[in-house]
Each structure stands twice: as structure tokens, then as C-alpha cells.
Amino acid sequence: MKKVFLASLVLLLNFYAFSQEIVSYSSVNNAACSGIIANDANVTATGICRGSGITEKNGAGTYNSQNWTSSTSIDTNDYLEWAITPNMGYEIDLSSMDFAYDRSPNGPSSIEIQMDYGMGYVTVFTDNAVDTTVNNGMVDLSSYINISTTITFRLYGYNATNGVGTFDIEEHTTTNKGIIINGIVTPICASTTTWDGASWDNGDPNINKAVILNGNYSTSLQASFSACSLTINSGTLTIANGDYVEVQRDLVANGNIIVNAEGAFVQINHDGTVSGTGTITVEKQTAPANNWYEYTYWSSPVKVTTIADGLSDAQTDRVFKYAAQNFLDVTMETNNNGATDPGQDDIDDDGNDWQWVSGATVMEPGIGYASTHDEFIFKSSPGGLPRQFIYTFNGVFNNGDITVPLYRNDFELNDKNWNFIGNPYPSAIDADVFLSSNPDVDGAIYLWSQNTLPSSSANGNQVLNFSDSDYAIINSAGETAGGDGITPNKFIPSCQGFFVTYSDAATPIAVNGTIKEGSVTFTNSMRVKGATDNSQFFKTANPKKQIVNSQADNKLWINLTSNNGVFNQALIGYVDGATKHDDGARYDATKVFASKSSSVLYSIIKGSDKKYAIQGKNTKDLSVNEKIQLGFSTTISIPTLYTLSIAKLQGQFLEENTIYLRDKILRKTHDLSASDYTFTSEVGEFKNRFEIVFRSLGNSSPSEERSVSISKAYNGDMVFSTADKSDIKSVKVYDFYGSLLYSLKENASSEIYMLPNLKPNTVYIAKVELSNGLVYTKKIVRE
């Protein structure tokens, strides 16, 4: 055997260290079919046989055949064939096939290897430049797993000069091994345990046991379990919230299955089947809604269910899917200063991206759908607001690899390439695994988390539009909350639709003019079964100022809120792989908002004009000298009290150091670790007002709290006074909704006002203008 083959074998064994040799072939006992040197005890192998079109070269010391076709394409009679079959009760996970070969000067210069395991022959290897010296073939077969049928290989040779030319499989001179197939042979199910409605007959289930249910089984009364295979002969399997059932191979459901809203059914093998005559139901509870027209983003976890069945409580004329290939934002509406703001609004120019779908439409696996609740059902439902509804999806579980197309319109490169997809499985999936497995995606996931009321001033193609800033975001650096204030975890729940953007850098698989097509693929390796992995769907409250895992990466979540309903969040995370520059959406995800958004908080990266919801930074950047620049913009013209607060922090540095907020306009440094910071603002965008620091620089001016004070007089009237003896020029008092109740003029440093229209224990806002030009907004609560 030549040295080149030995070297390739060493490389192969290192690369596929997780597998082992299943079978090896040679020319030993070369009558009819060549012999087998070794094979796993749990497989049966067939030696290398010749097709009818070729013959053995007489007297050849190695496996050598002649009479190969001179045609430039395959002759179906000219092949070498070998096969392996797992024994009953076993299956094969292939990893690789290694072989070395050459030809005589007149032999075939092209070869092709095809493989069939019951699904038809597919090509797994080609070489159109076979040499007269040793050629090394290393075939990756790692995608072929869980095979319990005969696997047949055929090697076709063609492009021979004449019939006497030969093709030769080389062999190691010591072992005589010519072809080596590597992989793992494992038992399908080692044993069986059966549930009779009260107990197991062969111990608790595990991943190596075939499980049979002959009666009702509820994980809430019994336990979650794993199984090699699962057969439900009768009764109902109920997978309760926080519980799971995990199956390695096949599911036969002649009884019924109910997966509760936060339960999980996980199938491991991508080719595991789902069959039976029973009913399979996946439930999902919606997020709390105050109005029927609030949208939920959906994706079906089962096959062949229609919109009418899966979204039965939806308003029939308000169910939509998203045609990403129609999205184009060339106009890029202008910002508040009249200048274009590329990539900020992302509103389709001609409004044909969202498309209505009828009730008869079959929900495609992996595709996202948006719907509102049926108005009559919502309004006639008992109980107060907010309200939640349970939707049910009936059908065969989705399983295995599910590929979904992505589209972008390269007529315009400054817009974002939005695509609406969804989790296709009856379990949550790991967001990090999804992102790392799909490089065509920019690196961030956007989850609709509606809170803001629709408005005519919000960006969009309709008369009333929702606020884009209500999206929650997940990327590799962390997660930020959406409009409802709920920070997502790193898992995408079952039935959840979400947006991603198709990267401009990705190489398309198809091109139609300016429309480029790529894809994302969902796989079973993304599916998870943890007790809280499927628990959100955006309805779980967040504890305030939560400290989590001091040993993890340092991450700081800052909330912007107001007394009139504003909510916005920004995250700064110090993580491996990120830099202080813009690293793309994987670490630095921009805000989803238009220039008309009411009030927005974001972080800033030096040298970039983007506004970041999540900013990833290098772990080495974090020290007591670090400064984090925050941007703030608002279009709210009525007097408003804004608050910046720490929503959550993570990591040892942030836990052990005081976090300060610097307000550069008021020249104040506030201890944000000790208390929230309340401020007022004029309409506009302020990129240089706020920054986070970790050293107090002191205050260079009186605090706002001490500049104007409001107190109660003995008879219930209100006393307004200034600390620096500046005169009060005017006082305006507004209710919570911004309606002006009092407009008072004055020219003194202290004044008592009778305000009889103020109701007890109600919040009002006073806007106080001083003679020195400063304006302060204060909260009033009359007792």
C-alpha cells in the first residue's frame, strides 16, 4: 500500500474520532465477491461484487476490474457494489467511508459512488480526474443516521479509453483493507416497559426503552419521561406545563396526546416518524391583551392544519403572512430634522409586504403568521382585562429538518431584509443554536411584544399603526424587553412566530432579478425540554433590578419608563467575541423604531450613526474607567416624567461596583444602583445627554429635586417654592392624560396656590418655569 493512503487513514481516524470501523473490504477470497476483513458483530456485510458489464482482470493480486465503458456518462451495468445491513433491533449512524484507488492508463477517468437505504440512490462522491497514481477518497456520510435498513453502495466507472483499461481499489499491504466504512451501531430499543394506567410493568421509562401506554398518563400526576420509541394504544397522554416527553425514534399515537401551553414534546431522530389514528393537540396560551386588535405572532407545531382550525379564535379578516420578497424601502422616511435616516423606519414603500390569508390556507411549517383575536369573542369573554385565550393546533407533530426560504430585495441595500418565520416544533428551541446554525440570518431575533396603542402618528401604511419599538430582541450578546416589559429568555417557545433579517453578505441560492433567495433550517438539535424553556410566550412578569449569576458575563439592562406609559429597554453586554465596534446583529442589534416613535432609549457606538437595542462589548473593555453612552429621543410634547432605572444586571463587576448615571445637561451624577433617575425633556433627540459610568464625578449644580419643591399647606392648598430664591414665572398643572387644568402666573420665589379641582390620591404633573429660564416638571399627589 502506498504511503498516501496510510496518511489519509490517519487523518480520517482523527477527524472521526467519535466513530469506529463498522466494516472493511478487500480482495481476499476474490471469487464472485471480494471478502470482508472485519465487521461489527451487529451488522451483516456483503462483499464487493461486480456488475454484469465488468470483469475481473485475470491474475490480478489486488481487486482490479476491466471492460469499463468509454462513454462520458454512467453505464448502469458497469459498477462495483457492496452493502451492509444492521441486525434486527439495531441501527447505524454512518460517519465516513475511506478508500484509495487508481486506474491503468486506459482505465476509467471518472467515478461516481451512489448510496441507497430504501429511499432511492443518491450520489455521495464523484471524481472526474482519476489518476494512474493513488487517489484518496474520503466520503462524509455523517448526515445518514438512524438507518435500520440495508445500505447499498455502487461505484460506477466511465470515460475509459478502451475495454482493457482497469480500475483498481488499493489495499493496505498488512491488513488488506481496501474500503473502510466508519460509524456507530446501536440497539434501537433495548427493552420495553408498558403503562397500564396505574404502573409500569418493567420499571420507569428511559431513552433505551420502548414505551407503551395502555391507559391515561399525565406528567403532572406521574413524571416527565424519555423513551426510545413511544406507542399509545389507548387513553390520553397529557404533557403538563413545565414537563416534557422525549422520544428517540418513532411515535405511534392510536390514543390521544395533549401538550399543554408550556409543555414540550421532543423527538430526537430527524427521521423519526409520527403515525396513528389518535388525536394530537398542542395548546398555546396567548399573552395578556387589553384590546381585541392586538396581534399575536404564530407558527404551527403540527402538519396540515389550516388557519381556520389552528387560529379558530382569530378575526378572519385580520390574519396575515409576510411576503419578504415584496419588501422595499427606498424612500426611507425622513427624521425629525428633515434628513433621511437610512434603515430607521423600514416601512414597505407600496405596502404589499403583509398579505391576508384565508381560513382555508394550510399553515406551512416554519412560516410566521400574525392575527388578532376575534372582536366578538374577545368582547363577550367573561372577566376583566387583560384577557388571555388558549388556541389549539391539531395534527401530526412536525419533526426533523425544516427549511424555510428567506428573501431580500437588493434594489435597495440600506434597508433591512425582514423575514417572518416561526418555531415549527411542539417544544421550545434554543435561540443561540438557531442563530449559530443559520449564517444567512444577520444574528438577531425580533419578537413582537405589543404594548403601545395604535396611532395615526406611528410609522406604517395604515391609518393607525403600532409602534415598531415594541419588539423584544435576542442576539448572542443578550436579550432586551419589548413593549410589555418582558425580557425574553434564550428560547423561542412553541407556536411562536418571529422576525429575522436576511444578511446582505449571504450568498443567495437563487436569484430572480433584484430578489435574492436564501434559507434557514430548523433541526431537532435546536429543540429543548427544560422546565422553563417553553414558559414565556410573553406573559411572565420580570422582577425589578434582578441580579442573576454573578459568575456569568457582565450585562446591564437599562429601562426607560414614563408616567404616561412609555417603556423601552437597552442592554450593554460584555461578552467573548464582541468588540467596541459594530460587530453586526449577532452582537450589536439595532432598535426597531421609526422617526415617529414616541420615546426611545438606545446605546451608541462611536463612529456609528445607528441606535442599538443590544450592544456587545469586549470583556476587556469593562473597568472603572468605562463610559457607556446612551441616546434618548422623544416626540412627546406634553409634560412628562421620564425614569431611567436598572432593570437587571449580571456579572461580578456590575454586582460589586456602583453604577452611576451622568446627566450632562443638568451636570449631575446620580447613583443608579441606589435609586431610579427621573428627568424631564423637551421634544428632540439627545445623543450626548446621558452616560453610564462607574466613578462618581460629583454634582456641579443643585439637583432638580432641590431646585423646586412642592408641599401641602395646612388647609390642603399647595406651596411652590425655589431653593435658590429664583422667582417662579409660571405654573401649569396637567392631569395624567396631559389635559391642562391650571395655568398660573407669578413673580415670587414662594407661592401658595388653591387647586380645588385636584382629586385626592391622584397623580398630576406641574410644569414650573423659573425666572432664570429653567423649566422643571414635578409630580403632585394631593392627599
N, C-alpha and C positions, 0 to 999 in steps of 0.2 A: 504494500500500500504506500502511496506517495505521501510525503510529509504534509502537503497542503490539506489533505483530508483529516489527518490527525489533529492539526491545528484548529480546523473548523469545528471538530468534535469537542475540543476543549472549550472553545468559545461558547458553543451551544449549551454544554452542560452547565457552564457558569450562568448563562443567561436564563436558562430554565431550571434553576436550582430547586424550584418548588416541585418539579415533576420528576418522574422516573421513567425508565425504559419499560414500555409495555410489550413490545415485540421487536425482534430484529431478524432480518432475512439474509440469505446468502445463496451461493450456487451449490452448496453441499446437497448430495442426493438429487443431482440435477436431471432426473428423469421426469418428464412431463412438467412438473412444477418444482421450482427450487426449494431447498429445505429451509427450516426455521431453526435458528441458533438458540433463541430463548424467547419465552413469552410469559406474561403474568399468568399465574395459576387460575385466575378468574376470567380469562378470555380464551377463545379458540381462534387460531390463526390459520389462514390458507396461504400457501406458498406462492411465489411469483410465477404466474402462468403466462403463456403466450397466447395472443390472439391468433386466429386462423391465417392471417396474412403474413406472419413472420415465422422464421425457423431458427433453430439453434445452429450456431456455427460449429461444425464438427471439430472435435478435438480441442475446443477452447478450454483453457484452465480456469477462466472466470466466466461469469454469467454474460454471454455475448450472443446477440441475435442479428440476423441479416434479413434481406428482402424487404426492407422498409420502403415505403412509397416515395417516389420522386416528386409527387405533387406538392404544390405550395400550400395545401390545406390537408387536414386530417383525413386519413382513410380509416373508417370505423372498424376495419379488421386488423389494423396494424397497431397493436398495443401490448404492453405488459400489464398484468393485473394481480393485485394482492388484496387480501381482506382480513379484517379482524371482527370478531363477534363477542360481546360480553356474555358471560354465562348468565343463566336465569337468576334474577334477583340482584344483578349488578349493572352499573352504568359506567361510561367512560367520559372523562373530561380530557380531550386532546390538548396538547400544548405545542408540539412541533414534530416535524419529520426531517431527518437529516440523511443525505445520501451524496455520494460522489459518482461522477460518470464521465465518459469520454466517447469519442467516435473514431472510426477509421477515416482516412481522407475522403472516401466515397460514401460515408455513412450519413445519417440524417443530421442536418444542421439546426433543426428546430424540434423542441419537445414541449409537450403540454401535459400537466397532470390534472386529472379531474377526480372528484370525490362524490360519492353518493351514500347517504344513510337512510334512504327511504323517501327523500324529498326531491329526487332527480339529481343528475350530475351537475356539479358546479366546478369551475376552473379554480384551482388553488395555487398553481405555479406554471410559469412559462419561461422558456429560454430560447430566443431566436438567434443565438450565436454560440451554439455548442461547439467546443473546440476539440482538437485532437489531443490536447493535454487535459489533465484532470480538471473538471468543473465541479464546484461545490454548490450543492443545493440545500438551503435551509428554509423550510417552509413553515410559516407561522400558522398554526391551527388553533390558536388559543380561543377563538370565538366559537368553536364547536365543543359544546359541553352537554352533560346530562344525556348522553346518547345510549340508548338501551337496545338498539337495533344493529344489524350488520353494517359495517363501514367498508365500502369497496373503493379502492384506488385504481385508476387506469392511467398509464403513461403512454401517450401517443407520440411517435416519432415520424417526421416527414421532412421534405426537402432533401432527400438523399440523392447522390449523384447517379448511382446505379444500384442494382439489386444485390451486388456482392458486398456493398458497404455495410459496416456493422455499427451497432450501438452497444456500449458495454457499461454495466454497473460495476464500479470498482469495489474492492473489498479489502478490509484490514488483513494483513498477512498473518497476524497472530490469532485473531478471533473469528476471521472470515465473515464479519458483519458487513453487509452491503447497504441495507436500508434499515434505519433505526427510527421507530415511532415512539415518541415520549408523551406522557400524560399521567393521569391518575385513574385507577379503577376502584370504585367504592360500591358498597352494598346500597341498593335502592332503599329498602326499609328492612332493618334487621329483625324487627318483631312487630307484633300487633297488640294494641290494647283497645278494649271496647267499653263504652259507657252505656249502661242500661237504664239511665235516668236517675240513678242513685249512687253508683260507684263504678270504678274501673276494675276490669277483670284481670289485668296484667300490670298493675302499677300505674303511676301517673304518666302522662304522655311526655315524650321528648322528641328531639329532632330526628332521632333514628327509628322511631316507631310509627307504623301506620296506625292512624287513629280512626275508630269507627264510633259514630254516635247513633244510638238506637233510642234516644229519648231527649227531652228538653235539656239544654245545658246553657247556663248563664254564667258568664265570667264574674258578675257581681256577687253571685252566691257561691261559686266554686273558685276558679282562678283562671288567669290567662294561661295559655299553653302554646308550645311549639310541637310540630308534627312533621314526620317525613311525608306523609300524604294524609288527606282527610276525606272520609266518606260519611255523609249524613244520610242515614237510611230513613229516619223518621224524627219527628219533633222539630224544635226550633233552637238554633244556636244564636244566642244573644251576646254580642260583644259590647260591654258596657263602657261608659265614659272612662277614659284613662287606662283601659285594658286593651289586650291585643290577642289575636290568634295568628300564628306564624306557620306557614306550610312550605316545606322544602320543594315538593313536587306538585302533584295534581290534586284538584278539589272535585269531588263528586257530590252535588247537593240535590239529593232527592227529597230531603227535608228542607226547611227554611233557614235563612240567615238574616239577622237584623244587626247592622252595625250602627250603634248609637252615634250621636253627633261628634263625640270626642273619642270614639273607639277606633281601632286600626285592624285591618286585615292585610297581612303582608305575605306575598308569595315570593320565594327566593329564586327559583329557577326561571329563566326568561322564557323557556318553552313549556312551563307547567300549564296544564290545561284546566279549564273550568267547564264542567258539564253537569247534567242532571235535570230533573223535572220540577224541582222546588222553586221557591221564590226567594230572590236575593234582594235585600233592601239596604241602601245606605242613607242614613239620615244626616241632615245638617241644619243646625240652628243659626238663624241669621243674627247679625249684630243688632243691638237695640236701635230702633228707628222712631223718630218723632213725627215723621210725615210719610205718607204712602209713596211719595215720589222720590224717596231716597234710593239710590242704586246699590245693588249688590253685584259683585263680580263672581261669576260661577264658572265651573268646569265639571263635566260629568265624570264620575268614577266608574261608570258601567258602560257597556256596549249597547248600541242600538236603542237608546231611549230618545224620545222626542222632546222638544221644547214644551209641548202641552202636558206631557207626563212628568218630566223632571222639574219643570218650573210651573207647576199647576196653579200656584197661588200668585203668579205674576200678572201684571197688567198686560193683556195680549198685544196692545199696540205700542208697548214700551219694552221690547226685548230686542237687543241688538248684538251683532258681532262687529268686528273691526277689520276693514279691508286695508291692510297696511300698504298695499301696492298703490292705493289711491291717495295716500297722504303726500302733500306737497305744501311747504310753507316758504314761498319765495318772498311774499310781501313783508313778513316779519314786522308786525305792527309796532309802531313807534312807542318809545317810553315817555315818561312824563315831561322830559325836556325836548321832545320833538325829534330826537335822534333815533335811528334804528337800533335795535337791541337784539343782535343775532342770537337765535337759539333760546330766547326767553319765553316767547308766547307759545310757539309750537301749536298753532291752530291751523287746521287744513284750510287752504285758500278757498276751495269751492265747496267744502262741507259735505263731501261724499265718502269720507272715511268710515263713519259709523253707518251701518246698514241694518235695516229692520229684518228680522227673521220671523217666519210664521210658526204657528204651533205644530205644524206637520214636519218641521225641519228636524232631522236627526242630529243630535249633539255629537260632534266629532271629538274623539279622544285628543286631549292636549290643546284644544281650542278654547278661548275665553268667550264668555257671553255676559252681557250686562242686562239687568232687568230691575224694574221697580215692583213693589207689591201691588196687587190688585186694589184699586181705590175702595171699592165697596167692602171687600173682605177686611181691609185694614181699618176702615172707619167703624165697621159694625162689630169688630172684635171686642170682647169684654176686657175690663181692666183699664188702668190708666196708661199714660205714656212714660217712658218709651215702651214699644212693643216688640216682641220677637216672635218669629214663626219658624216652624220646623218643616223643611222641604224634604221630600223623599225621592230617591233615584232607584228604580227597579230595573234589573237586568244582570247580565253576566259581568263579573268583575273585569276591568281592564288589567292586563298583565303583560310583562315583557317590554321590549324596546318599542317606544312610540315616538316616531319622528314627525315633527311639525314644521312646515315651511316658515321662513322669515322673508320679509321683503323690505327693500329700501328703494327710494326714487332718487337716483343720482343726478337728476336735473338740477337739484339744489343740494349743496354739500354742507351748508351751515345749519340746517335743521336737524332735529333728532329723528331717528328712524324707528318710530314706535311700532311695536307688535304686541298683540293681545293674545296671550296663551293661558294655559292653566294646568294645574296638577291633575293628571289623569287617573290617579290611583285611589283606592279606598283607605288610604293611610296618608300621613304627612310625608313630605320629602325634605331632605336636608338641603338648605339653600346653598351652602358652601360647595357641596358636591355637585349640585346642579350647575353652578357658575363655573367651577373648575373643569367640568366635563363638556362645556359648550363654549368654545373660544369665539364663536361668531357673535356671542352676546357681549355687549360692552362691559358688563361686570356689575350691574346693579339691577335690583328687582323693585318694582313700584306697585304697592298695594293700596287700593282705594279705601280710604278711611274717612268717609264723609262726615263733616260736622257743620260747615258753613252753609247758610241758607242760599238758594239760588238767587242771582241778582242780575239786573239788566246792565250793571256796570262791570260784571265779570267777563273775562275774555271768552269768546266762543261764537259759534254760528247760530245759536238760538236766541230767542228774545230774552230768556232767562238762562243763565249758565252757572254751574257750580265752580267753586274755587279750585284751581289746579294745585294749590299749596296744601290740599288735604291728603295728598298721597304720603303714606309711610314708605320708607326706603330701607332696603337691605343691601349691603355690599360686603366685601372682605374685611373692611375696617370696622364695621358695626351696623347699627340699625338706628333709625330715627322714627319718632312717632308721627302719625298723620293728624288729621283734623280732630279726631276724637280723643287725642292724648294718649293712646295706647301704643307703646313701643313694641314692635314685633320681636319675636324670638328668631332664632336662625332656622326656623322650619316653616315650610309652606303647607298649610293644612289641606286636608282632603276637600274636594269640591271648590277650591279657591282659584279664581282667575286672577291674573296679574299681568302687568306690562313689563317688557324688556325693550331694549333698543338694539337694533342690528348694526354691528360695527362697520364703519366706513372702511376699516382696514381689512375686513374679512374678504377672502376670495370667494366670489359667488359660484354656485354650482350651475346656475342658469342665468341667461341674460336675455331680456326682451326690451330692446331699446335702452331707455334710461332706467328701467325696472330691473333690479338685481335680486336674485333669489338665493337664500341660504337655508339653514335649518338648525333646529335644536332637537336633541334627542333625550327623552326621559327613559331611564333604565331602572330596573329593580334595585340596583346598588344604591340608589338615592332614597329608597323607602326606609322609614324608621318607625319604631314601635314604642318609644318611651312614653311614660305615663302623662307627660305634659306636652309632648311634641305636637299633638293634634288638638290642643286645648284652646287655641285663640279664636280664629275667625273674627278677631277684633271685638271682643266683648268683655275682657278681663281687666279690672282696674289696676293701675300702676301705683305702688307705694311711693310716696313723695320722698325725695332725697335718699333713695335706696343705695346702700353700699354693698357691692357684690364682689366676692372673690378677690381679695387683696393680692393674691399671687398671680393674677392674670395681667394681660396688657392694661396699661393705663388708658382709660377712656372717660370723657367728661361730656355729659348731656346737659345742655342749657335750654330752658324753656322760656318762651316769650308768651305772656298772657296779658289780658286786659280786663277791665271791669265791664266791658261790653262784648265779651265773647271771643276775643282773639285767642288763638292757640297756634304756636309754631315752635319747632324744636330744631336744634343744631347739635351735631356730635363732632367732637375732635378726639381721634383715637391714635395712640402711639403704638404702632404695630410693625412687626417684621415685614419687610418687603416694600413698605411705603417710604416716600421721601418728602422733603419740604416743598417739592414742586408738584405740579399737576401730573398725577400718575394715571389718569384715565378713570373711568367709572368704577373700576374694580376697587380702588381705594378712595377716590375723590368723586363723589356723586353730587351732581348739581341739583339745586332746588327745581322743582316743577312748579313754576308760577309765571303768570303774565304780568305785564307792567301795571295792570289794573288791580292786582291783588291788594287787599286792604292793608295788612301789616305783616311783615316778613322779617325773620331773623336768619342770618346766614354767616358763615365764616369766609374769610378772604385769604387767598394765596397770593403772595407778592408776585407781580408780573402777569397776573391773570385778571381778566375782567368778568370772570364767571362768579356765580354765587353758590356756595357749597352747602348742601344739607349735611353731608358727611365729608370730613377732611381727614385723611390718613396722613400721619407724620412718622418719621423715623423715630424709633425708641430712643436713639441717642440725642434727639433734639430736646428732650424733656429735662429741664433743670430749673433752679430757682430764678434763672435769668430769662426764662422763656416768656414770650409775649404772643398771645393769640388774638388776632384782630377780628372783631365781629362787625358785620354790617347790619344796618336796620333801615327799613323803609316803611312808609305808611302813607295811605291815601285818606285816612280818617280825618275829617275836618272838625268834628265836634270834640269838645274837651274829653280827653280820655286818660285814664291812669294805666300805664303800662308797667308790667313787672317782669324782671329777669330773675330767674331762680335756677338752682341746681336741681335737675330732675333726678339724676342718678350719677354716681361715679363708681369707678372700678380701678383697682390697682394700688399698689403700696405707696407710690409717690403722692398720688392725689389724696389718699386717705391720711397721709402723715403731714401734708403741707397745707397751709391756709390758702384758699383760693380768693383772690381779690378781683373786683371789677373796677376798672378805671373809666370814669365818665369825663372825657376830655373837654366837653363843652362847659360843664359845671365845675371842672377842675377838682373832682372828688375821687377818692379811692374808698371803695366800700368792701367790707368783709362779707363776701358772698357765702362763705362757709357758715357764718353765724346767722344771717338773715337775708331775705329776699331784697331786691333793689327795685323801688318804684320810682318812675320818672314820667315826665310829660314830653310831648313833642309836637312840633309843627308838622304840616304835611311836607313830605320830601324824602329823599334818600340820603342816608348818613353812613358813609363808609369809614369814617375816621373818628366817630364819637366814642365807641366802646372797645375795650380790650381786656382780656383776662391776663393777670399777672400773678406771680407767687411771692412778691415782696411788696409790702405796703410803702408807698411813697408819701403818705400823709395827704391831708387836705389843705388846699391853698385858698379856700373860700368858705364862708359859712355854709353849712348844709342846708338843703332845701327845707328839711323838716323844721329848722330853727329860724328860717328867714320869714316865714308866715305861720302864724298859729291861729287856731280856731278853737274856742272854748265856749262853754254854756254859761250864760248869766243866771242869776238867782231866780228869775222868773221864766226861764226857758228860752229867752232870746239868745242869739249867737254873738260872741265877741270876736272880732277880727283884729289882729294886731301884728306889727312887724318887729323883728328883733333889732334891726339896725336903725330904727327910727325913720326909715323911708316912709313917705306918705303913700297911703292906699289911694290909687287913682280911680279904680272901678272894681266892682264885684258883680259877677254874673253867676247865677245858680241854675243848674240844669238837673233834670231828673235822669234816671238810669238810661232812658231811651234817647237822650240828647235834646229834649224839649226845653226851651228857655223858660224858667219860672220867674226869675227876678233879674233886673238889670239896674244896678245901683251905682251912683256916682258919689265920690267922697274925696276929701283932701286932708286926711289926718292919718297919723300912724296907728291909731286905735279907734275902733268904732263899734257900737252895739247896734245890731240890726234886728228888727222884728220880722220874723219869717213865718207867719201863721199858716201858710199853705204846705209846710213841710210836715209830712206824716211821721209819727213816732216809729222808731226801729226800721227806718227805710234809708237806703243809701242814696245820697245826692252828691253832685260834683260842683265845687265852687272854683271859678276861674278868676284869680286875683291879679290885677295889673298894678304895679307899683310905679311911683314917680321916677325911679331910676331906669325904667324901661323893661325890667324883668317881669315875666308873667309866670305865675305858679298855679298849678291845678291841684286842689286838695279834695279829699273825700270828707263828706259830712254825714254823720248819722245822728239824727235827733232822737234822744231817748224819751 
